[in-house]
């Protein structure tokens, strides 16, 4: 009888794990050394500050616990993500660069980013942008790479990552490409807007507006985008600032009207459904603000924002329709109460959730969950009977991912999971699904 040796694969796997652990231990040791240098102390003092035995500061597995990573981040005054990347070796490139090929590679990779963006393949764009960032050496190349990374991450819902990349791009010295500089600034404002950093969004959008001269199609579109971001940021701030509501609404209308006019002009001069869709989104924000001012009756604003649909323009038009549902739900919450509000919110949340899935749009997912949360909160407040809020494992996973991608939504997400018993019901009613 022939004996088959099955241990070879196990030995190879063990060797691979050992190599990975060794690399991580080496990287962690480097981070510890940096922390000692930064703190100007010896290993014993650092270990004491970190609550560790000096002889066991670096684990054999090379996988430090979260509290150690957090302690090192605090000592170095780094974001914790940077410490994690350092331990993983993600900021220590070892691939040699061929100077003769580098320039060609940068140009080719940037072209790949553009093609992927136009095709809506943002995963591919992100991959090419990471490679571009890896090869970039001059400040202009680094700024280009950060610009592409920021756009790709934002499109995929990774707004915090987009913010970091765009900040890095804006810090690159001596950018003599005016369009790139303005685009970095405008997309930075957009990333802040997506994260509900409204003061930052308004301030940076204003800076972009002040620096932009509408000389060509690209700068005209960036100027329209900056006005739209500033107007939408002011619109959002109505819910946070109880004073000066009419003044804020008027300022929002002013910016959104300018942006709408600029987008319509771009559509007329250069064609393309995207400009028309962006103009329509601006109009939706204007209608919401007019309802807040009372110049448009809220009932008419709600009917128009929630019932009027467009079939032209593909994904851009569909996204605009989603924003109209967002604006309509805001008017509904401000001006309708009790049973009418509970009944009115239900179809809006369902429609917006459907659009979110079709577009893979994380901000829409967050708003759809928020609409349903508001509906159930209103039902509780007015003692209206409702069935339990039940989500299957897939929906719960989507909720958790949304909490990660849209940090301002996180408190609402926790309320959905705990206060409304969603997590407990999902675990109890569908235990088999969780094992898949």
C-alpha positions as CSV (number, residue, x, y, z in Angstrom):
1,X,0.0,0.0,0.0
2,X,1.4,3.4,-1.0
3,X,1.4,6.0,1.6
4,X,0.6,9.5,0.4
5,X,2.4,12.3,2.2
6,X,-0.2,15.0,3.0
7,X,2.1,17.0,5.2
8,X,3.8,18.9,2.4
9,X,0.9,21.3,1.9
10,X,0.7,21.9,5.6
11,X,4.4,22.6,5.8
12,X,4.2,25.1,2.9
13,X,1.2,26.9,4.6
14,X,3.0,27.0,7.9
15,X,6.1,28.4,6.3
16,X,4.1,31.1,4.5
17,X,2.4,32.1,7.8
18,X,5.8,32.1,9.6
19,X,7.2,34.4,6.9
20,X,4.2,36.7,7.2
21,X,4.5,36.8,11.0
22,X,8.2,37.5,10.7
23,X,7.6,40.4,8.4
24,X,5.0,41.9,10.7
25,X,7.2,41.5,13.8
26,X,10.0,43.3,11.9
27,X,7.6,46.1,10.9
28,X,6.1,46.3,14.4
29,X,9.6,46.6,15.8
30,X,10.3,49.5,13.5
31,X,7.2,51.3,14.7
32,X,8.2,50.7,18.3
33,X,11.6,52.1,17.5
34,X,10.0,55.2,16.0
35,X,7.9,55.6,19.1
36,X,11.0,55.4,21.3
37,X,12.8,58.0,19.3
38,X,9.7,60.2,19.2
39,X,9.1,59.9,23.0
40,X,12.9,60.0,23.6
41,X,12.8,57.1,26.0
42,X,14.1,53.6,26.4
43,X,12.1,50.4,25.8
44,X,11.2,49.9,29.5
45,X,9.6,53.3,29.7
46,X,7.7,52.9,26.5
47,X,6.5,49.5,27.5
48,X,5.3,50.9,30.8
49,X,3.4,53.7,29.1
50,X,1.8,51.1,26.8
51,X,0.9,48.8,29.7
52,X,3.2,46.0,28.4
53,X,6.0,43.8,29.7
54,X,9.1,44.9,27.8
55,X,10.0,41.3,27.0
56,X,6.6,40.8,25.4
57,X,6.0,44.1,23.7
58,X,6.2,42.5,20.3
59,X,4.1,39.3,20.1
60,X,5.5,36.2,18.4
61,X,2.7,36.2,15.8
62,X,3.4,39.7,14.8
63,X,-0.3,40.5,15.2
64,X,-0.6,43.2,18.0
65,X,-3.8,43.7,19.9
66,X,-5.9,46.8,19.3
67,X,-4.9,48.5,22.5
68,X,-1.2,48.3,21.6
69,X,-1.9,49.8,18.1
70,X,-4.0,52.5,19.7
71,X,-1.2,53.2,22.3
72,X,1.5,53.5,19.5
73,X,-0.8,55.8,17.5
74,X,-1.2,58.0,20.6
75,X,2.6,58.1,21.2
76,X,3.4,58.9,17.6
77,X,0.4,61.2,17.2
78,X,-0.5,59.3,14.0
79,X,-3.9,58.1,12.9
80,X,-4.4,54.5,13.9
81,X,-4.8,53.5,10.3
82,X,-1.3,54.6,9.5
83,X,0.1,52.5,12.4
84,X,-1.8,49.5,11.0
85,X,-0.5,50.2,7.5
86,X,3.1,50.4,8.8
87,X,2.7,47.1,10.6
88,X,1.4,45.5,7.5
89,X,4.2,46.9,5.5
90,X,1.9,48.9,3.2
91,X,4.0,52.1,3.4
92,X,7.4,50.5,2.8
93,X,7.5,49.7,-0.9
94,X,10.3,47.3,-1.9
95,X,9.6,47.2,-5.6
96,X,12.5,48.9,-7.5
97,X,11.7,51.6,-10.0
98,X,12.9,51.7,-13.5
99,X,13.4,55.4,-14.2
100,X,13.1,54.8,-17.9
101,X,9.8,53.2,-17.6
102,X,8.4,55.2,-14.7
103,X,7.1,58.2,-16.8
104,X,5.4,55.9,-19.3
105,X,3.8,53.9,-16.5
106,X,2.4,57.0,-14.9
107,X,0.9,58.3,-18.1
108,X,-0.5,54.8,-18.9
109,X,-2.0,54.3,-15.4
110,X,-3.6,57.7,-15.4
111,X,-5.2,57.0,-18.8
112,X,-6.5,53.7,-17.3
113,X,-8.0,55.7,-14.4
114,X,-9.8,58.0,-16.8
115,X,-11.2,55.1,-19.0
116,X,-12.4,53.3,-15.9
117,X,-14.1,56.4,-14.5
118,X,-15.9,57.1,-17.8
119,X,-17.1,53.5,-17.9
120,X,-18.2,53.7,-14.2
121,X,-15.8,50.8,-13.2
122,X,-14.7,52.4,-10.0
123,X,-13.1,49.2,-8.6
124,X,-10.8,49.1,-11.6
125,X,-10.2,52.9,-11.3
126,X,-9.2,52.4,-7.6
127,X,-6.8,49.6,-8.6
128,X,-5.1,51.7,-11.3
129,X,-5.0,54.8,-9.0
130,X,-3.2,52.8,-6.3
131,X,-0.7,51.7,-8.8
132,X,-0.3,55.3,-10.0
133,X,0.3,56.4,-6.4
134,X,2.9,53.7,-6.0
135,X,4.8,54.9,-9.1
136,X,4.4,58.6,-8.6
137,X,7.6,60.5,-7.6
138,X,7.2,64.2,-8.6
139,X,4.7,66.4,-6.7
140,X,2.5,66.7,-9.8
141,X,2.4,62.9,-10.2
142,X,1.5,62.5,-6.6
143,X,-1.2,65.1,-6.8
144,X,-2.6,63.3,-9.9
145,X,-2.6,60.0,-8.1
146,X,-4.3,61.4,-5.0
147,X,-6.9,63.1,-7.2
148,X,-7.8,59.8,-8.9
149,X,-7.8,57.9,-5.6
150,X,-10.1,60.5,-4.0
151,X,-12.6,60.3,-6.9
152,X,-12.6,56.4,-6.9
153,X,-12.9,56.1,-3.1
154,X,-15.8,58.6,-3.0
155,X,-17.6,56.8,-5.8
156,X,-17.3,53.5,-3.8
157,X,-18.6,55.1,-0.6
158,X,-15.2,55.3,1.1
159,X,-15.5,58.9,1.9
160,X,-13.0,59.1,4.8
161,X,-10.4,57.5,2.6
162,X,-11.3,59.9,-0.2
163,X,-10.8,62.8,2.3
164,X,-7.3,61.6,3.3
165,X,-6.2,61.2,-0.4
166,X,-7.6,64.6,-1.4
167,X,-5.9,66.3,1.6
168,X,-2.7,64.7,0.6
169,X,-3.1,65.8,-3.0
170,X,-3.8,69.4,-1.9
171,X,-0.6,69.4,0.2
172,X,1.6,68.6,-2.8
173,X,3.8,71.6,-3.4
174,X,4.1,73.6,-6.6
175,X,1.1,72.3,-8.5
176,X,1.2,74.4,-11.7
177,X,-1.8,72.6,-13.3
178,X,-4.6,75.0,-12.5
179,X,-7.4,72.5,-13.4
180,X,-5.9,69.8,-11.3
181,X,-5.5,72.2,-8.3
182,X,-9.1,73.4,-8.6
183,X,-10.4,69.8,-9.0
184,X,-8.6,68.6,-5.9
185,X,-10.1,71.5,-3.9
186,X,-13.6,71.0,-5.2
187,X,-13.6,67.2,-4.7
188,X,-12.2,67.8,-1.2
189,X,-15.3,70.0,-0.5
190,X,-17.5,67.3,-1.9
191,X,-15.9,64.7,0.4
192,X,-16.5,66.9,3.4
193,X,-20.1,67.3,2.3
194,X,-20.6,63.6,2.0
195,X,-19.3,63.2,5.6
196,X,-21.6,66.0,6.8
197,X,-18.7,68.3,7.6
198,X,-20.8,71.2,6.5
199,X,-18.6,74.1,7.7
200,X,-15.6,72.6,6.0
201,X,-17.6,71.9,2.8
202,X,-18.9,75.5,2.6
203,X,-15.5,77.0,3.3
204,X,-13.5,74.9,0.8
205,X,-16.2,75.3,-1.9
206,X,-16.0,79.1,-1.4
207,X,-12.2,78.9,-1.8
208,X,-12.7,76.9,-5.0
209,X,-15.2,79.4,-6.4
210,X,-12.8,82.3,-5.7
211,X,-10.0,80.6,-7.5
212,X,-11.9,79.3,-10.6
213,X,-12.1,81.2,-13.8
214,X,-14.7,79.7,-16.3
215,X,-12.2,79.5,-19.2
216,X,-13.2,76.1,-20.6
217,X,-15.6,73.2,-20.2
218,X,-13.6,71.6,-17.3
219,X,-13.3,74.8,-15.2
220,X,-17.0,75.7,-15.9
221,X,-18.1,72.3,-14.6
222,X,-15.9,72.6,-11.5
223,X,-17.3,76.1,-10.8
224,X,-20.9,74.7,-11.1
225,X,-19.9,71.8,-8.9
226,X,-18.5,74.1,-6.2
227,X,-21.6,76.3,-6.2
228,X,-23.8,73.2,-6.0
229,X,-21.8,71.8,-3.0
230,X,-21.9,75.1,-1.2
231,X,-25.7,75.4,-1.8
232,X,-26.4,71.8,-0.7
233,X,-24.2,72.2,2.4
234,X,-26.2,75.3,3.4
235,X,-29.4,73.4,2.7
236,X,-28.3,70.6,5.0
237,X,-27.4,73.0,7.8
238,X,-31.0,74.0,8.2
239,X,-31.5,70.9,10.4
240,X,-28.6,71.8,12.6
241,X,-29.1,75.5,13.1
242,X,-32.4,76.5,14.6
243,X,-31.7,80.2,14.1
244,X,-31.7,82.1,10.8
245,X,-33.6,79.4,8.9
246,X,-34.9,81.9,6.3
247,X,-31.5,83.4,5.7
248,X,-29.9,80.0,5.3
249,X,-32.6,78.9,2.9
250,X,-32.2,82.1,0.8
251,X,-28.4,81.5,0.6
252,X,-28.9,77.9,-0.4
253,X,-31.3,78.9,-3.2
254,X,-28.9,81.6,-4.5
255,X,-26.0,79.1,-4.8
256,X,-28.2,76.3,-6.2
257,X,-29.7,78.6,-8.8
258,X,-26.3,79.7,-10.0
259,X,-25.1,76.1,-10.2
260,X,-28.3,75.1,-12.0
261,X,-27.9,77.8,-14.6
262,X,-24.2,76.8,-15.2
263,X,-25.1,73.2,-15.6
264,X,-27.9,74.0,-18.1
265,X,-25.5,76.1,-20.0
266,X,-23.0,73.3,-20.1
267,X,-25.7,70.9,-21.3
268,X,-26.7,73.3,-24.1
269,X,-23.1,74.0,-25.2
270,X,-21.5,70.6,-24.9
271,X,-24.4,68.1,-24.7
272,X,-24.5,65.1,-22.4
273,X,-27.3,64.0,-20.0
274,X,-25.1,64.4,-16.9
275,X,-25.3,68.2,-16.9
276,X,-29.0,68.1,-17.2
277,X,-29.2,65.6,-14.3
278,X,-27.0,67.8,-12.1
279,X,-29.2,70.8,-12.9
280,X,-32.3,68.8,-11.9
281,X,-30.7,67.9,-8.6
282,X,-30.1,71.6,-7.9
283,X,-33.7,72.3,-8.7
284,X,-34.8,69.7,-6.2
285,X,-32.8,71.4,-3.5
286,X,-34.3,74.8,-4.5
287,X,-37.8,73.3,-4.1
288,X,-37.0,72.0,-0.6
289,X,-35.8,75.5,0.4
290,X,-38.8,77.2,-1.1
291,X,-41.0,75.0,1.0
292,X,-39.0,76.0,4.0
293,X,-39.5,79.7,3.2
294,X,-43.2,79.1,2.4
295,X,-42.9,80.5,-1.1
296,X,-43.9,77.0,-2.4
297,X,-46.7,75.3,-0.4
298,X,-45.2,72.2,1.3
299,X,-48.0,70.0,-0.1
300,X,-47.1,71.0,-3.6
301,X,-43.3,70.6,-2.9
302,X,-43.8,67.1,-1.5
303,X,-46.0,66.1,-4.5
304,X,-43.5,67.4,-7.0
305,X,-40.4,66.0,-5.3
306,X,-41.8,62.5,-4.7
307,X,-44.0,61.9,-7.7
308,X,-42.2,63.6,-10.6
309,X,-39.9,61.1,-12.3
310,X,-37.6,61.2,-15.3
311,X,-36.5,58.3,-17.5
312,X,-33.8,60.2,-19.5
313,X,-30.1,60.3,-18.6
314,X,-29.3,56.8,-17.3
315,X,-27.6,56.6,-13.9
316,X,-27.2,60.3,-13.6
317,X,-30.9,60.9,-13.9
318,X,-31.6,58.0,-11.5
319,X,-29.3,59.5,-8.9
320,X,-31.0,62.9,-9.4
321,X,-34.3,61.1,-8.8
322,X,-32.9,59.7,-5.6
323,X,-31.9,63.1,-4.4
324,X,-35.4,64.4,-5.1
325,X,-36.8,61.7,-2.8
326,X,-34.3,62.8,-0.1
327,X,-35.4,66.4,-0.5
328,X,-39.1,65.3,-0.5
329,X,-38.6,63.3,2.7
330,X,-37.0,66.4,4.4
331,X,-40.1,68.5,3.5
332,X,-42.4,65.8,4.7
333,X,-40.7,65.5,8.1
334,X,-40.7,69.3,8.6
335,X,-44.3,70.0,7.6
336,X,-46.4,66.8,8.1
337,X,-47.1,65.0,11.4
338,X,-48.6,61.9,13.0
339,X,-50.3,59.3,10.9
340,X,-49.9,61.2,7.6
341,X,-46.1,61.4,8.2
342,X,-45.8,57.7,9.0
343,X,-47.8,56.8,5.9
344,X,-46.0,59.3,3.7
345,X,-42.5,58.2,4.6
346,X,-42.9,54.5,3.9
347,X,-43.0,54.6,0.1
348,X,-40.2,57.1,0.0
349,X,-37.8,54.9,2.0
350,X,-38.7,51.9,-0.2
351,X,-38.1,53.8,-3.5
352,X,-34.8,55.3,-2.2
353,X,-33.6,51.9,-1.0
354,X,-34.3,50.5,-4.4
355,X,-32.4,53.3,-6.2
356,X,-29.5,52.8,-3.7
357,X,-29.2,49.2,-4.6
358,X,-29.3,49.9,-8.3
359,X,-26.6,52.5,-8.1
360,X,-24.7,51.0,-5.1
361,X,-25.1,54.4,-3.5
362,X,-24.1,54.4,0.2
363,X,-25.5,57.9,1.0
364,X,-28.9,56.8,-0.3
365,X,-28.7,53.6,1.8
366,X,-28.0,55.7,4.9
367,X,-31.0,58.0,4.1
368,X,-33.3,55.1,3.3
369,X,-32.5,53.5,6.7
370,X,-32.9,56.9,8.4
371,X,-36.3,57.4,6.8
372,X,-37.6,54.1,8.1
373,X,-36.1,55.0,11.6
374,X,-37.9,58.3,11.5
375,X,-41.1,56.6,10.5
376,X,-41.0,54.2,13.4
377,X,-40.0,56.8,15.9
378,X,-43.0,58.9,14.8
379,X,-45.2,55.8,15.2
380,X,-43.9,55.3,18.7
381,X,-44.4,58.9,19.6
382,X,-48.0,58.9,18.4
383,X,-48.8,55.4,19.6
384,X,-49.4,54.0,16.2
385,X,-49.2,50.2,16.0
386,X,-46.5,48.9,13.7
387,X,-45.0,45.4,13.1
388,X,-41.5,44.6,14.4
389,X,-38.6,45.9,12.3
390,X,-37.1,42.7,10.9
391,X,-34.1,42.6,8.6
392,X,-32.5,39.5,7.2
393,X,-28.7,38.9,7.5
394,X,-28.0,40.4,4.1
395,X,-29.8,43.6,5.1
396,X,-28.1,43.7,8.5
397,X,-24.7,43.4,6.7
398,X,-25.7,46.3,4.4
399,X,-26.7,48.3,7.5
400,X,-23.3,47.6,9.2
401,X,-21.4,48.5,6.0
402,X,-23.4,51.7,5.7
403,X,-22.4,52.6,9.3
404,X,-18.8,52.1,8.3
405,X,-18.9,54.2,5.1
406,X,-21.1,57.0,6.4
407,X,-19.8,57.8,9.9
408,X,-22.5,60.4,10.8
409,X,-25.1,57.6,10.3
410,X,-23.4,55.4,12.9
411,X,-25.5,56.5,15.9
412,X,-28.7,56.0,13.9
413,X,-27.4,52.6,12.8
414,X,-26.8,51.6,16.4
415,X,-30.3,52.7,17.4
416,X,-31.8,50.5,14.6
417,X,-29.7,47.5,15.7
418,X,-30.4,47.9,19.5
419,X,-33.3,50.1,20.3
420,X,-35.5,48.6,17.6
421,X,-34.3,45.0,18.3
422,X,-33.2,44.4,14.7
423,X,-30.0,42.5,15.5
424,X,-31.6,40.3,18.2
425,X,-34.5,39.3,15.8
426,X,-32.1,38.6,12.9
427,X,-29.9,36.3,15.0
428,X,-32.9,34.5,16.6
429,X,-35.1,34.0,13.5
430,X,-32.5,33.1,10.9
431,X,-29.6,31.4,12.7
432,X,-28.6,29.2,9.7
433,X,-28.0,32.2,7.4
434,X,-25.4,33.6,9.8
435,X,-23.3,30.4,9.3
436,X,-23.0,30.8,5.6
